[in-house]
Amino acid sequence: MISHLECSRDASHRRPADALATVCPDDGAPLLVRYDGPALRREALAARPWTMWRYREMLPIADDEEPVSLGEGATPLIPLASGAYVKDEAQNPTGSFKSRGMSVAVTVAKRLGVPALVAPSAGNAGGALAAYGARAGLHVRVYVPRDTPGLLVEEMRGYGADVVLVDGLIDNAGRIAAEYARETGAFNVATFREPYRVEGKKTMGYELVEQFGGVPGTIVYPTGGGTGLVAMWKAFDELQHLGWIDAKRPVMVAVQAEGCAPIVGAFDRGAESAERVEDGSTKMWGLRVPGGIGDRLTLRALRESHGHAVAVSDAAADEAMHDLHRSEGIDATEEGGATLAALRQLLSRGVTLPAPIVLFNTATSLKYAPRV
């Protein structure tokens, strides 16, 4: 069970483990969960179901507590003809990796007695929050950009969520969601505005270590808010502490859209934080994130891993998505296609990446507008 919540910028800034946390009150940085107590023994996993909750000693849940779960995690690792692999998060209960984070966040929120849940979303996070909120019996409100694909909005409303369409991008929706949370007492589960979604998403790293028998050589990840990339980087530190792995780490590659690439810009400049992209534009909805408070953590993970930050065009991502559909039978979105496009770009530059190489497909394409 967790022992404390630690500020990601200054480890001396701590909060009690049982607090309903948002961000660090001292400097506004994201909070991260730190664990003490019984270690997770690898041999104990053999008798456990193949879901992400098999790692429960390293998740913020009591020994006798039932999680708010729909069977998330445990997604397949699919080999490609090229020799790379795809970690297919489309096979989660709500069709995206967002299931992982929302399962944990809603579990903690329910335990701590929140009256309701709120979040901004580009689509998939809202769908996952709506589903897990319904599972927990909690009211959910989601703020989304007005041009969010209709199927995603219908999904949220189908789970009973109150969906509000707003002008602008997801950070505008985030400001309105935060105001709603302050006014009503609803728990805000926006990206990096609480520490528990990271905990769910870090299980992607745990699974990779189980599936490969160690850390992969390279992880290529579509990066919007950055939670998944940061979460896996945290997972590898925890797994080393547990004795599952040594100090070796994967090379981390953040993939963004050319029209909305704040992390790529900051990485190329050598900056510690990213600048907001004005009028960010891309049809890759999950990557249309012009800025956020996870930028420092994302950039730190990239640099500590001797990694890369790559921007790809919508056209290149779309072409790679269709290649994954037609040549591999994988239900990739453009965001998933973007990882293949980024890999191709790096290899064309002569960049050597250590194997095995894992591309992340973070969601199903079936929620989006039909493609020709």
URURUR-V348518 format. One record per helix or strand. SS is the DSSP state (~ for helix, > for strand). FROM is the first residue (numbers start at 1). LEN is the number of residues. If there is no record, write none. Layout:
ss->SS from->FROM len->LEN
ss->SS from->FROM len->LEN
//
This chain:
ss->> from->2 len->6
ss->> from->14 len->3
ss->> from->23 len->1
ss->> from->30 len->6
ss->~ from->42 len->6
ss->~ from->52 len->7
ss->> from->77 len->3
ss->> from->85 len->4
ss->~ from->89 len->3
ss->> from->96 len->1
ss->~ from->98 len->14
ss->> from->116 len->6
ss->~ from->124 len->13
ss->> from->139 len->7
ss->~ from->150 len->9
ss->> from->162 len->5
ss->~ from->170 len->15
ss->> from->187 len->2
ss->~ from->196 len->6
ss->~ from->203 len->10
ss->> from->218 len->5
ss->~ from->227 len->16
ss->> from->251 len->7
ss->> from->260 len->1
ss->~ from->262 len->8
ss->~ from->285 len->3
ss->~ from->295 len->10
ss->> from->308 len->5
ss->~ from->314 len->15
ss->~ from->334 len->15
ss->> from->357 len->5
ss->> from->363 len->1
ss->~ from->365 len->3
//
